[in-house]
Amino acid sequence: MRPVKRVSVLGSTGSIGRQTLDVIRDCSDQFEAVALTAFKNTDALKRQAEEFGVKSIAVMDEGAGRRSGVPCGMRAIIDAATHPDADIVVIAVAGVIGLLPTLAAIEAGKSIALASKEVLVAAGEVVMPKIREKNIALTPIDSEHSAVFQCMQGIKEEDVKRIILTASGGPFRGKKTEDLREITQEQALQHPTWRMGGKITIDSATLMNKGLEVIEAKWLFNLEADQVDVVIHPQSIVHSMVETKDGSVISQMGWPNMRLPILYALAHPDRTPNNLPQWNPASTPVMTFEEPDVATFRCLPMAYEALKQGGTMPCVLNAANEVAANGFLEGRCGFLEIAEIVEKVMEKHRPAKVDLDSLLATDKWARATARSLMSV
Ligand SMILES: NC(=O)c1ccc[n+]([C@@H]2O[C@H](COP(=O)([O-])OP(=O)(O)OC[C@H]3O[C@@H](n4cnc5c(N)ncnc54)[C@H](OP(=O)(O)O)[C@@H]3O)[C@@H](O)[C@H]2O)c1
């Protein structure tokens, strides 16, 4: 019998957070929740705390915290991330706001299960050395990175030639720029294969999500940008691939269902029997692969460009995109303006050397600049 792992879930009211609690509920002999956080959804948070018997909860939003009596603000979120009973912290907040709690959890020696890709995109250069210094177990939750992580078990780092991240192509695969001019929020929120939070669904529609994942993969797997390729695979069955230097291509496959990568991230290095729907190859007789259309979906090449320029540029890409993608959801800019805003903010920035202070200042500048470019 393995000891129960105790879990703090940052962003427990979101798509990944709720699915993490589903996994904890289904495997209650293995996992126990000890702290939960949200942005301002105190009603859902309190219901979760009651169901899972969790005493430590926090919200980021101070108004919501004051109204509900829930501890609030960054300090309270960091307390949840460093809860003395927690063995592992699931980082599943939407955006780079997860950076300081992640660093605090690492400092406190917690294992990290990371969904919030923005943390590594903006600050991989700060986070990864800390992970190594503190000898922290970091497991990815993103399905593509979980796939690569799983494929790499047993492969020596120097034997990896490249990785191939798969992308569904989003709801607008096959469309050209002209077709995308009048896209509404409702259309962009219709993802063909995954049900996710709002911001990541918009990122999937622009292909920025894949660009962010390229940068995340660089940091997680210690690769150069030209070792991370992207292929469109609309069926979302092959979750990603690793090519070794002898030309073998190894993949991890299954139905698109985040509960499996979440379970793997929590249970690693163990494998856990479960009741998730099992995939049978005969149920997907046709699997297709195609090159991404980088002329139409410009966010993907922009992410490679940010990685090439390095320093603080990926932080700028991420911050401008967070503002623009959320701005599109709020009706403050059009769909095509997302890429335009990110591009303009990047053009205004000269990448600088990275440390935590320069990243926080750059993030703030890029957000303000992106806001000033918004049409409404
Ligand atoms: N959803 C997926 O299938 C999926 C797959 C791979 C990776 N990811 C990554 O996982 C992360 C979360 O995605 P999601 O789809 O679960 O997002 P989501 O459904 O929008 O949930 C976000 C969670 O974070 C909280 N939150 C939002 N803003 C916050 C802030 N400023 N401070 C503190 N907490 C905040 C939200 O609380 P409230 O409920 O109070 O707003 C909610 O609990 C993202 O980085 C995404 O890229 C998601």
Ligand as a Chemical Component Dictionary entry (heavy atoms), coordinates in Angstrom:
data_LIG
# 
_chem_comp.id                   LIG 
_chem_comp.type                 NON-POLYMER 
_chem_comp.pdbx_formal_charge   0 
_chem_comp.three_letter_code    LIG 
# 
loop_
_chem_comp_atom.comp_id 
_chem_comp_atom.atom_id 
_chem_comp_atom.alt_atom_id 
_chem_comp_atom.type_symbol 
_chem_comp_atom.charge 
_chem_comp_atom.model_Cartn_x 
_chem_comp_atom.model_Cartn_y 
_chem_comp_atom.model_Cartn_z 
_chem_comp_atom.pdbx_ordinal 
LIG N1  N1  N 0  -8.229  23.064 -19.466 1  
LIG C1  C1  C 0  -7.390  22.232 -20.029 2  
LIG O1  O1  O 0  -7.810  21.184 -20.565 3  
LIG C2  C2  C 0  -5.908  22.517 -20.025 4  
LIG C3  C3  C 0  -5.052  21.628 -20.681 5  
LIG C4  C4  C 0  -3.677  21.874 -20.610 6  
LIG C5  C5  C 0  -3.178  22.974 -19.927 7  
LIG N2  N2  N 1  -4.051  23.825 -19.312 8  
LIG C6  C6  C 0  -3.498  24.983 -18.597 9  
LIG O2  O2  O 0  -3.983  24.954 -17.257 10 
LIG C7  C7  C 0  -4.161  26.286 -16.771 11 
LIG C8  C8  C 0  -5.598  26.432 -16.288 12 
LIG O3  O3  O 0  -6.463  26.251 -17.393 13 
LIG P1  P1  P 0  -8.029  25.988 -17.189 14 
LIG O4  O4  O 0  -8.542  25.633 -18.542 15 
LIG O5  O5  O -1 -8.253  25.053 -16.068 16 
LIG O6  O6  O 0  -8.498  27.467 -16.798 17 
LIG P2  P2  P 0  -9.894  27.935 -16.156 18 
LIG O7  O7  O 0  -10.931 26.911 -16.368 19 
LIG O8  O8  O 0  -10.108 29.308 -16.651 20 
LIG O9  O9  O 0  -9.571  27.961 -14.576 21 
LIG C9  C9  C 0  -8.631  28.837 -14.054 22 
LIG C10 C10 C 0  -8.526  28.660 -12.548 23 
LIG O10 O10 O 0  -7.598  29.625 -12.055 24 
LIG C11 C11 C 0  -8.271  30.560 -11.200 25 
LIG N3  N3  N 0  -7.746  31.881 -11.507 26 
LIG C12 C12 C 0  -7.990  32.627 -12.616 27 
LIG N4  N4  N 0  -7.347  33.825 -12.544 28 
LIG C13 C13 C 0  -6.680  33.812 -11.368 29 
LIG C14 C14 C 0  -5.870  34.776 -10.706 30 
LIG N5  N5  N 0  -5.619  35.985 -11.239 31 
LIG N6  N6  N 0  -5.351  34.446 -9.495  32 
LIG C15 C15 C 0  -5.607  33.249 -8.924  33 
LIG N7  N7  N 0  -6.387  32.305 -9.499  34 
LIG C16 C16 C 0  -6.911  32.589 -10.708 35 
LIG C17 C17 C 0  -9.751  30.422 -11.515 36 
LIG O11 O11 O 0  -10.571 30.808 -10.398 37 
LIG P3  P3  P 0  -12.113 31.315 -10.589 38 
LIG O12 O12 O 0  -12.911 30.076 -10.867 39 
LIG O13 O13 O 0  -12.450 31.957 -9.300  40 
LIG O14 O14 O 0  -12.107 32.277 -11.758 41 
LIG C18 C18 C 0  -9.832  28.915 -11.804 42 
LIG O15 O15 O 0  -9.822  28.200 -10.602 43 
LIG C19 C19 C 0  -3.825  27.219 -17.939 44 
LIG O16 O16 O 0  -2.492  27.629 -17.833 45 
LIG C20 C20 C 0  -3.959  26.318 -19.169 46 
LIG O17 O17 O 0  -3.133  26.717 -20.240 47 
LIG C21 C21 C 0  -5.392  23.627 -19.344 48 
# 
loop_
_chem_comp_bond.comp_id 
_chem_comp_bond.atom_id_1 
_chem_comp_bond.atom_id_2 
_chem_comp_bond.value_order 
_chem_comp_bond.pdbx_ordinal 
LIG N1  C1  SING 1  
LIG C1  O1  DOUB 2  
LIG C1  C2  SING 3  
LIG C2  C3  SING 4  
LIG C2  C21 DOUB 5  
LIG C3  C4  DOUB 6  
LIG C4  C5  SING 7  
LIG C5  N2  DOUB 8  
LIG N2  C6  SING 9  
LIG N2  C21 SING 10 
LIG C6  O2  SING 11 
LIG C6  C20 SING 12 
LIG O2  C7  SING 13 
LIG C7  C8  SING 14 
LIG C7  C19 SING 15 
LIG C8  O3  SING 16 
LIG O3  P1  SING 17 
LIG P1  O4  DOUB 18 
LIG P1  O5  SING 19 
LIG P1  O6  SING 20 
LIG O6  P2  SING 21 
LIG P2  O7  DOUB 22 
LIG P2  O8  SING 23 
LIG P2  O9  SING 24 
LIG O9  C9  SING 25 
LIG C9  C10 SING 26 
LIG C10 O10 SING 27 
LIG C10 C18 SING 28 
LIG O10 C11 SING 29 
LIG C11 N3  SING 30 
LIG C11 C17 SING 31 
LIG N3  C12 SING 32 
LIG N3  C16 SING 33 
LIG C12 N4  DOUB 34 
LIG N4  C13 SING 35 
LIG C13 C14 SING 36 
LIG C13 C16 DOUB 37 
LIG C14 N5  SING 38 
LIG C14 N6  DOUB 39 
LIG N6  C15 SING 40 
LIG C15 N7  DOUB 41 
LIG N7  C16 SING 42 
LIG C17 O11 SING 43 
LIG C17 C18 SING 44 
LIG O11 P3  SING 45 
LIG P3  O12 DOUB 46 
LIG P3  O13 SING 47 
LIG P3  O14 SING 48 
LIG C18 O15 SING 49 
LIG C19 O16 SING 50 
LIG C19 C20 SING 51 
LIG C20 O17 SING 52 
# 
